[in-house]
Amino acid sequence: MNQTKEHKVTIDIGHGKSIEISTGKLAGLANGSCVLRLGDTTLLAACCSAKAREGVDFLPLQVDYREKYSAAGRFPGGYIKREGRPNDKEILTARLADRPVRPLFPEGFFGEIQIHSLLLSSDGENEPDMLSALGASAALALSDLPFQGPIGALRVGHVNGEFIANPTLVEMENSALNLVYAGLIDKVIMIEGDAKQCSEELLRDAMLFANGIVKKQIAAQNELAKLAGRP
């Protein structure tokens, strides 16, 4: 990977929003790394690997996500002056990235893999959890690991009769749907979420909308991998 030059791609997700994915500037020693930006929320995702240990018959994949006070321009105060162990949100966010990428390694591949996501900055409007899942995919796509992706990942909201990809916190307050979607082109891998009351037709249309965004995300990752990915 050419780590002396930064490469970027931009994904238009509608409603004036775009996700920027760049590589070549940070974490140059990782197998694959990228920085994702949505608004002023920025996240670093990187993956590293090691050879399989003798006797291992499973995929030792570890996915970690961390938020530091510094991402919001703060520092821990009061009695505890240091960052603690991962909280519930960080653990659940790591699982959002783990579940869709874990099945996409070939059968019989038992190499050790670690995927780490670190929130660099938070604008207080855009949630970073889906950036973590997308970043895990992009880092793997840029790496030399046998990842059978990339995937797309997003949250779908439904506000005033319109679907919104990765809605802001304010938009989510007025949304009748909270759908987390991850998948390949025309193939869903993971869905979860909740709704105030949702018809089958609305859920179907939300998934079709999400699939359209996933196609854009996968195309952008493939473009970035051609520019800066490892063979």
C-alpha positions in Angstrom: 0.0 0.0 0.0 1.3 3.4 -0.9 1.3 5.2 2.5 3.1 8.3 1.2 0.0 9.5 -0.7 -3.5 10.0 0.6 -6.4 8.6 -1.5 -10.0 9.6 -1.0 -13.5 8.6 -2.2 -16.8 10.2 -1.5 -20.2 8.5 -1.2 -23.3 10.6 -1.7 -26.0 9.2 0.6 -28.7 11.8 -0.2 -30.2 14.7 1.7 -27.0 16.7 1.3 -24.9 14.2 3.2 -21.8 12.4 2.1 -19.3 9.9 3.6 -15.6 10.4 2.8 -13.2 7.5 3.1 -9.5 8.2 2.9 -6.4 6.1 3.3 -2.6 6.5 3.2 -2.3 9.0 6.0 -2.7 7.2 9.3 -1.9 3.7 10.6 0.5 2.9 7.7 1.8 -0.3 9.4 -1.6 -1.9 9.6 -2.7 -4.5 7.0 -5.4 -2.0 6.0 -6.5 1.3 7.4 -8.8 4.2 6.6 -10.4 7.4 8.0 -14.1 8.0 7.6 -15.9 11.3 7.9 -19.6 12.1 8.1 -20.2 15.8 8.8 -17.5 16.5 11.4 -17.7 13.0 13.0 -14.4 11.3 12.1 -13.3 7.7 12.7 -10.2 5.7 12.2 -10.5 2.0 11.3 -7.6 -0.4 11.0 -7.0 -4.1 10.7 -4.0 -6.2 11.6 -3.3 -9.9 11.2 -1.0 -12.7 12.3 -0.5 -16.3 11.1 -2.8 -18.9 12.4 -1.7 -20.6 15.6 -1.1 -24.4 15.5 -4.2 -26.4 16.4 -6.7 -23.5 16.0 -9.9 -24.6 14.2 -11.9 -21.3 14.4 -11.6 -17.8 13.1 -9.9 -15.7 15.9 -11.4 -12.4 14.9 -11.5 -9.5 17.4 -13.4 -6.3 16.7 -12.9 -3.3 19.1 -14.4 0.1 19.1 -13.4 2.9 21.4 -14.6 6.4 22.1 -12.3 8.8 24.0 -13.4 12.0 25.8 -10.9 13.8 23.5 -13.2 13.1 20.5 -15.6 15.7 21.9 -12.9 18.1 23.2 -13.2 16.9 26.8 -11.2 15.1 29.4 -12.3 12.9 32.3 -13.0 14.8 35.4 -14.1 14.1 39.0 -12.7 11.1 40.9 -11.8 9.1 37.8 -9.1 10.8 35.7 -8.5 8.0 33.2 -10.5 6.4 30.4 -12.2 3.2 31.7 -13.1 -0.1 30.1 -15.4 -0.2 27.1 -19.0 0.9 28.0 -22.1 -0.8 26.8 -22.4 1.4 23.7 -18.8 0.7 22.7 -19.4 -3.0 23.0 -22.6 -3.0 21.0 -21.0 -0.8 18.3 -18.1 -3.3 18.0 -20.7 -6.1 17.6 -22.4 -4.1 14.8 -19.1 -4.3 12.9 -18.3 -7.9 13.9 -21.5 -9.6 12.8 -21.5 -8.6 9.1 -17.8 -9.1 8.3 -17.2 -12.4 10.3 -19.0 -14.7 7.8 -17.1 -13.2 4.8 -13.8 -15.0 5.4 -13.2 -18.3 3.5 -13.9 -21.6 5.2 -10.6 -23.0 6.7 -9.0 -19.5 7.2 -7.9 -19.4 10.8 -5.5 -16.4 10.8 -5.7 -14.0 13.7 -7.4 -10.7 12.9 -7.9 -7.6 14.9 -10.0 -4.7 13.7 -9.9 -1.5 15.8 -12.0 1.6 15.3 -11.2 4.8 17.2 -13.5 7.8 17.2 -11.3 10.8 16.4 -13.9 13.5 16.6 -17.6 13.8 17.3 -19.8 16.6 16.1 -22.7 15.7 18.4 -25.0 15.3 15.4 -23.9 12.2 13.4 -23.7 8.8 15.1 -20.4 7.0 14.5 -21.6 3.4 15.0 -22.4 2.7 11.3 -19.1 4.4 10.3 -17.4 1.8 12.5 -19.1 -1.1 10.5 -18.3 0.6 7.2 -14.8 1.3 8.3 -14.1 -2.3 9.2 -15.2 -3.4 5.7 -13.1 -0.7 4.1 -10.0 -1.5 6.1 -10.3 -5.2 5.2 -10.9 -4.3 1.5 -7.7 -2.3 1.5 -5.7 -5.1 3.2 -4.1 -8.3 1.9 -6.5 -10.5 3.9 -8.9 -12.9 2.1 -12.0 -10.9 2.8 -14.9 -11.7 0.6 -16.4 -8.3 0.7 -16.6 -5.3 0.9 -20.0 -4.7 2.5 -22.1 -1.6 3.0 -23.6 -0.6 6.3 -26.0 2.2 7.3 -28.9 3.2 9.5 -32.2 4.0 7.8 -34.7 6.5 9.2 -38.2 7.5 8.0 -39.0 11.2 8.5 -42.0 13.0 6.9 -42.6 10.1 4.5 -39.0 10.0 3.3 -36.2 7.5 3.9 -33.0 9.0 5.3 -29.6 7.3 5.3 -27.6 7.7 8.5 -30.0 10.3 10.0 -28.7 12.7 12.6 -29.7 12.5 16.2 -32.3 15.3 15.7 -33.8 13.5 12.7 -34.0 10.2 14.6 -36.2 11.9 17.2 -38.8 12.4 14.5 -38.2 9.1 12.8 -40.9 6.4 12.7 -38.2 3.7 11.9 -34.7 2.9 13.1 -33.3 0.2 10.8 -29.7 -0.9 10.9 -28.8 -2.7 7.6 -25.6 -4.3 6.4 -25.0 -6.5 3.4 -23.6 -7.2 0.0 -25.1 -6.0 -3.3 -28.7 -7.4 -3.3 -27.9 -9.6 -0.3 -28.7 -8.7 3.3 -26.3 -10.0 6.0 -27.7 -8.2 9.1 -30.7 -6.2 10.0 -31.9 -5.0 13.4 -33.9 -2.1 14.7 -37.2 -0.9 16.0 -40.2 1.1 14.9 -43.2 2.8 16.5 -45.4 0.9 14.1 -44.2 -0.5 10.8 -46.0 -2.2 8.0 -44.4 -4.9 5.9 -44.4 -2.7 2.9 -42.6 0.1 4.7 -39.9 -2.3 5.9 -39.5 -3.8 2.4 -39.1 -0.3 0.9 -36.6 0.6 3.7 -34.5 -2.4 2.9 -34.6 -1.6 -0.9 -33.5 1.9 -0.1 -30.7 0.6 2.1 -29.6 -1.7 -0.7 -29.3 1.3 -3.0 -26.9 3.0 -0.6 -25.0 -0.2 0.0 -24.3 -0.4 -3.8 -22.7 3.1 -3.6 -20.7 2.2 -0.6 -19.3 -1.0 -2.1 -18.5 0.7 -5.4 -16.5 3.4 -3.5 -14.6 0.9 -1.5 -13.7 -1.1 -4.6 -12.5 2.1 -6.2 -10.4 3.0 -3.2 -8.9 -0.6 -3.1 -7.9 -0.2 -6.7 -6.1 3.0 -5.9 -4.4 2.1 -2.7 -5.2 -1.6 -1.7 -2.7 -4.3 -1.1 -2.7 -7.3 -3.4 
